[in-house]
Amino acid sequence: NPRQATVEIFALQANRPGAEMGVCEHTFQGVIRVQDVRATEKDRVRILECFRVGDVVRAVVISLGDQSNYYLSTASNSLGVVVAHSDAGDPLHPINWRQMACARTGIVEERKVAKPI
């Protein structure tokens, strides 16, 4: 769906300073809607240029959503893709807030990159 990315939630962290992250016993389903990807230029967001299948994303829960999905947001510099692999399966590293590159091939791919903590 070009209007949202469906994600599997497998770890959670309480919304307080110094809180530890915990792995969920069972996964939950979440949705990142196009309007919740970033705080600016919302009308220019293209989901496939922000997230790909297999990406690990840091996001915040913004609402309980519907009966089967939590609504998530990456509309902060510290939120977005934290781990990604290229189409060839090689790890990508961030080069700026919109792109990640493959160290082996140098190929650059679009992502909504999380600022490292």
Secondary structure, 3 states (H helix, E strand, C coil): CCCEEEEEEEEEECCCCCCCEEEEEEEEEEEEEHHHCCCCCHHHCCHHHCCCCCCEEECEEEECCCCCCEEEECCCCCCEEEECECCCCCEEEEEECCEEEECCCCCEEECCECCCC
